[in-house]
Amino acid sequence: MLRPRTIREAAAYFQENDPQTCLTETAIRTLLRTGAVPSARVGRKYLVTIEALEAYLAGSVKSKTPVAPIAPRKWQIK
């Protein structure tokens, strides 16, 4: 049975199992927003399964859209 978790819970799970992990809340949020990892959005929260994140890390998930770097914003004073 798959148990969906919030971004914070997923990051805590990976941090608990591997204290040296680079998979932070920000990294998970970026993966979900770009569509690299399948997720569900409920209200303002994203829900993701640990299995989906582990499959992405193992390289077995093929994303629908290629992960591209986010372009920096240009700030303008009006």
Short mmCIF file of the C-alpha atoms (twelve columns), coordinates in Angstrom:
data_MODEL
# 
_entry.id   MODEL 
# 
loop_
_atom_site.group_PDB 
_atom_site.id 
_atom_site.type_symbol 
_atom_site.label_atom_id 
_atom_site.label_alt_id 
_atom_site.label_comp_id 
_atom_site.label_asym_id 
_atom_site.label_seq_id 
_atom_site.Cartn_x 
_atom_site.Cartn_y 
_atom_site.Cartn_z 
_atom_site.pdbx_PDB_model_num 
ATOM 1  C CA . MET A 1  0.000  0.000  0.000   1 
ATOM 2  C CA . LEU A 2  1.344  3.388  -0.993  1 
ATOM 3  C CA . ARG A 3  1.221  6.100  1.618   1 
ATOM 4  C CA . PRO A 4  1.439  9.634  0.228   1 
ATOM 5  C CA . ARG A 5  3.519  12.101 2.199   1 
ATOM 6  C CA . THR A 6  3.950  15.837 2.181   1 
ATOM 7  C CA . ILE A 7  7.214  17.339 0.986   1 
ATOM 8  C CA . ARG A 8  8.341  17.937 4.567   1 
ATOM 9  C CA . GLU A 9  7.570  14.333 5.611   1 
ATOM 10 C CA . ALA A 10 9.355  12.921 2.551   1 
ATOM 11 C CA . ALA A 11 12.453 15.043 3.198   1 
ATOM 12 C CA . ALA A 12 12.464 13.970 6.861   1 
ATOM 13 C CA . TYR A 13 12.216 10.306 5.806   1 
ATOM 14 C CA . PHE A 14 15.251 10.562 3.536   1 
ATOM 15 C CA . GLN A 15 17.192 12.606 6.115   1 
ATOM 16 C CA . GLU A 16 16.466 9.978  8.786   1 
ATOM 17 C CA . ASN A 17 17.579 7.081  6.581   1 
ATOM 18 C CA . ASP A 18 20.594 8.876  5.093   1 
ATOM 19 C CA . PRO A 19 21.899 11.887 7.047   1 
ATOM 20 C CA . GLN A 20 24.264 12.732 4.157   1 
ATOM 21 C CA . THR A 21 21.424 13.009 1.604   1 
ATOM 22 C CA . CYS A 22 21.113 15.983 -0.696  1 
ATOM 23 C CA . LEU A 23 17.387 15.425 -1.134  1 
ATOM 24 C CA . THR A 24 16.036 18.432 0.758   1 
ATOM 25 C CA . GLU A 25 12.556 19.936 0.848   1 
ATOM 26 C CA . THR A 26 13.581 22.427 -1.833  1 
ATOM 27 C CA . ALA A 27 14.973 19.691 -4.088  1 
ATOM 28 C CA . ILE A 28 11.826 17.583 -3.731  1 
ATOM 29 C CA . ARG A 29 9.605  20.616 -4.393  1 
ATOM 30 C CA . THR A 30 11.554 21.367 -7.587  1 
ATOM 31 C CA . LEU A 31 11.222 17.763 -8.790  1 
ATOM 32 C CA . LEU A 32 7.471  17.848 -8.221  1 
ATOM 33 C CA . ARG A 33 6.878  21.230 -9.847  1 
ATOM 34 C CA . THR A 34 8.852  20.296 -12.970 1 
ATOM 35 C CA . GLY A 35 6.992  17.003 -13.311 1 
ATOM 36 C CA . ALA A 36 10.101 14.846 -12.947 1 
ATOM 37 C CA . VAL A 37 8.407  12.879 -10.155 1 
ATOM 38 C CA . PRO A 38 4.671  12.073 -10.211 1 
ATOM 39 C CA . SER A 39 2.688  13.696 -7.436  1 
ATOM 40 C CA . ALA A 40 -0.763 14.899 -6.470  1 
ATOM 41 C CA . ARG A 41 -1.650 18.397 -5.424  1 
ATOM 42 C CA . VAL A 42 -4.268 18.742 -2.700  1 
ATOM 43 C CA . GLY A 43 -5.062 22.343 -1.921  1 
ATOM 44 C CA . ARG A 44 -1.730 24.071 -1.445  1 
ATOM 45 C CA . LYS A 45 0.183  20.870 -0.638  1 
ATOM 46 C CA . TYR A 46 1.941  18.415 -2.891  1 
ATOM 47 C CA . LEU A 47 1.696  14.736 -1.973  1 
ATOM 48 C CA . VAL A 48 4.320  12.284 -3.159  1 
ATOM 49 C CA . THR A 49 5.156  8.678  -2.369  1 
ATOM 50 C CA . ILE A 50 8.560  7.549  -1.171  1 
ATOM 51 C CA . GLU A 51 8.442  4.857  -3.859  1 
ATOM 52 C CA . ALA A 52 8.119  7.512  -6.585  1 
ATOM 53 C CA . LEU A 53 11.125 9.426  -5.237  1 
ATOM 54 C CA . GLU A 54 13.200 6.242  -4.910  1 
ATOM 55 C CA . ALA A 55 12.271 5.252  -8.471  1 
ATOM 56 C CA . TYR A 56 13.416 8.669  -9.702  1 
ATOM 57 C CA . LEU A 57 16.700 8.346  -7.832  1 
ATOM 58 C CA . ALA A 58 17.206 4.856  -9.284  1 
ATOM 59 C CA . GLY A 59 16.629 6.284  -12.759 1 
ATOM 60 C CA . SER A 60 13.571 4.206  -13.601 1 
ATOM 61 C CA . VAL A 61 11.111 7.119  -13.885 1 
ATOM 62 C CA . LYS A 62 10.810 8.805  -17.242 1 
ATOM 63 C CA . SER A 63 9.438  12.290 -16.817 1 
ATOM 64 C CA . LYS A 64 6.848  13.703 -19.176 1 
ATOM 65 C CA . THR A 65 8.815  16.894 -19.583 1 
ATOM 66 C CA . PRO A 66 12.578 17.222 -19.473 1 
ATOM 67 C CA . VAL A 67 13.915 18.822 -16.321 1 
ATOM 68 C CA . ALA A 68 15.287 22.201 -17.282 1 
ATOM 69 C CA . PRO A 69 16.912 24.778 -15.074 1 
ATOM 70 C CA . ILE A 70 14.596 27.518 -13.907 1 
ATOM 71 C CA . ALA A 71 15.437 30.821 -15.574 1 
ATOM 72 C CA . PRO A 72 16.443 33.598 -13.181 1 
ATOM 73 C CA . ARG A 73 13.943 36.381 -12.722 1 
ATOM 74 C CA . LYS A 74 14.742 39.851 -13.976 1 
ATOM 75 C CA . TRP A 75 13.869 42.407 -11.359 1 
ATOM 76 C CA . GLN A 76 12.653 45.772 -12.557 1 
ATOM 77 C CA . ILE A 77 11.857 48.833 -10.531 1 
ATOM 78 C CA . LYS A 78 8.928  50.740 -11.946 1 
# 
